């Protein structure tokens, strides 16, 4: 398998892992902190009010989901990469950061959550790449 194909597959695997893990942790967050019944997700004013009044624990769970998903996805991409594992991890981190920023622009969030989100995505990608890049001896070479 060529390096390019392997790197693309590593990115795909990392992205899928990130998205699934973020979704699972956020599902747990919705279980612990259910949204108000009858919430209209299409009404921007209602969403803004809900986000500004959301319990800190609920928002911290979202940050946890971002960290877990980005960390594990970056680790997977770095671990599976044919070369430049850090680059693969940072690409996953960049994709997750862009999707997080799109969410932040679409739905108003408290300022501390903006800062936390950006920090979490960057730190998780760096740490996932750092740990995922460490490889033991390859058997058979």
N, C-alpha and C positions, 0 to 999 in steps of 0.2 A: 504494500500500500504506500502510495506516495506521501511525503510529508504534508503537502497541501491538503490532501483528502483527509489524512488523520487529524490535522489541526482543525479543519472544518467540522469533522465529526465530534472532536473534543469540545468545540464551541457549542454545537447543537446539544450535546449531552449536558453540558454545564448549564445552558439556558433552560432546558427542560427541567432539570433538577431544581434550579432556582425558582422557577415559576410554580412548580408543584409544591415545594416546601413552603414558599411564601403563602400560597393558598391554604395549605394545611394549618399553618400557625394562625393565619387570620380567621379560619373557620373556628378554631379553638377560642380565639378572642371574641368572636361573635356569640359563641356559646356562653362564655363568661360574662360578656357585656353585650347583651342583645340590643339591637337597635329598637327604637320605639315602634310599637305596632302601627301599621298603616303609614310608615314613612314613605313619602313620595320622593324617590331618588331623582326625579326629573325636575324638581323645583329647586333652583339654586339658592333661593333665600332660606328655605327649610334646611337644606344641607349645610349652609354656612352657620346657621343657628345651632344645629346639632353638633357640628365639629367644634365650635367655640365653647360649647357646654359639655363636651365629651369628658368622661372621667379620665384622669391622668393615666390610670392603669390600662384603660382601653388603648390609648395612644402609645403607651410604652409597649404593649403587646404588638402593635403594628411595627414599631421600631425593631422589636425582637424578631418579627417575621422577616423584615428586611435584612437584618444581620444574618440570621440562620440561612435563609435562602441564598443570599449573595456569597456568604462564606463557603457553604457546601458546593454551590455551583462553580465558584472560582477554584475551589480545591479539585473538583472533578475535571474541569477544563485543563488545569495545570498538570494534573496527574496523567491525563490521557494524551497530552500534547506531544507531538513528535519532536518539537524543538521550541525554544522560547516559552517555557511554561508561565513565566511572569506575564508575558504579553497576553497569553490566552486568558489568564485570570483577570487581568485589567480590562480586557474586552468584555468579559462577563460583567464585571463591576460597572463598566461604562454603560452597558445595555440596561442594567438594573437601575442605575442612577438616572438615565434618561426616562425610563418608564416611571420612576418615582417622581421626577420633576414634572412630568406630564400630569400626574395625579395631583401634585401640589398646586399646579396652575389651574387645574380644572375644578378643584374643590378647595375652598379656603381652609387653611390650617393655622394654628397658633405659630408665632414666630419661632418659639423654642423647638417646635416639631420640624420646621424647615431646617434649622441648624443641625438638629439631631439626625435627620434623615440623610443629609449630605455626608455628615461625619460617619454614620454607620455604613453607608454604601462604600465609601472610600476605605475605611478600616477593614471591613469584611473582605473586600477584594484583595487588599494587600496581604492580609493574614492568610487567606485561602491560597493565594499564589505562593506565599513563602513556605507554607507547610506542604502544599501539594507538589512543589518543585523538588522536595527532598525525596530522593529515590535511593533505595538500597542497591546492592550489587545485582547485576543482571545475570541470571543463570544461563549458561550456554554461550557466553561471549568471551 
